[in-house]
């Protein structure tokens, strides 16, 4: 479904992503782990079209989408739930979700059905349907960010640090949702600081260090890799 070929992304003279190649097959959960500043979020933004690729190619379903603008990538089935959630704080929960379905706005019955599906997936959002997003807790905002991305009915969901700053019980709920989405057949590329949990849910995984892939394998293989364990799997499973 997704293939990156020697992708390089730079901020001026600073090279954040240095020739990354990876692939995500349909129906997989693929995890990228790495320390802060490794280039993980930049890579996801490049896939979503929010950062310009200086070199290399991004292929979606075998088609070169490197120069395709972000809104057209959404139409092709790619959605990003960003780091920091990025909710619209002055808009209600319902309006945030409807904005996620903007590319499908012509099909109102379908959009309403999607809205009810996300309320069923995240009951707390239904309870807060008419609250402004800025009044939600961090966990509720994360649910909203994920639900908003899912409103576009993506085939590939890019999840950037969904557990960041959340309480342990909410993290359990977020990973339960990720497993449920995988079981539904959704393809997911997950960037996550909670390395143990992320590898536990992953079919395959990559380690990104200072903009380069330094290890890859199944989630289980990387969980058992002594170097990965030493670098990223402390007592709480968080990236160092």
C-alpha positions, 0 to 999 in steps of 0.5 A: 500500500505504501512504499518509500524509496530513499526519501530525504526531507530537510529543513534548510541545511538540516537533514531530518530524514536521510534516505529512508526506505520502508514499506507498509502492506495492506492490513498491517500495523507497522511501527516506527520507534526512535528517540525524540528528534529522530525524524519520526514525525517529519517522516509521517508529515512527508507521507501526508504531504505536509513536508516537501520531499527533497529526494526519493519517492513516496508510492501509494498503491504503486503510484508516485505521489511524491508531489501530490498535495495533501488534500489529494492524498486524503482522497486517495485514502491517507489520513494523519492523526498528528502529534499534539492532536491538533484539534480545533479548540474553539469548534465543537467535537461534532464540528471537528469530526465533520471537518475530518469528513470534508473530502466526503461532504457531498455524501451527507448520509454517508458522513452522518453514518461515519459520525455515528460510527465514531461516536460508537467507537469513542462513546465519550465523544458522543457525551461531549458532542456539543462541547468545544474541543478545547475543554476536553481532557488530553485523552479525549482530545486524542480520541477526537484526533483519531476519530477525525482522521477516521472520518475520511474513511482512510485505507492508511492511517498515520498515527503520530504519538497517540499516547503522548502525555496521557494517563496509563488507563487512557493509553490502554484504551488507545492501544485497544482501539488500535488493535480493533482498527487492525482487526477491521482491516485498516492499515496503520503506520504508527509512530510511538514513544511507548516502544513496548506497547507499539512493538506488541501491536505491530506486525513489523517495525522499524527503528529510526535513529537520526533520520536513518533506519537502523533496524527492522523486523517483526514486532516480536523480533525487535522486542527480543533484540538486545540492542533495541531493548537496551535503547528503547525498552526500559522498565516502562517501555518508553523510548529514551 
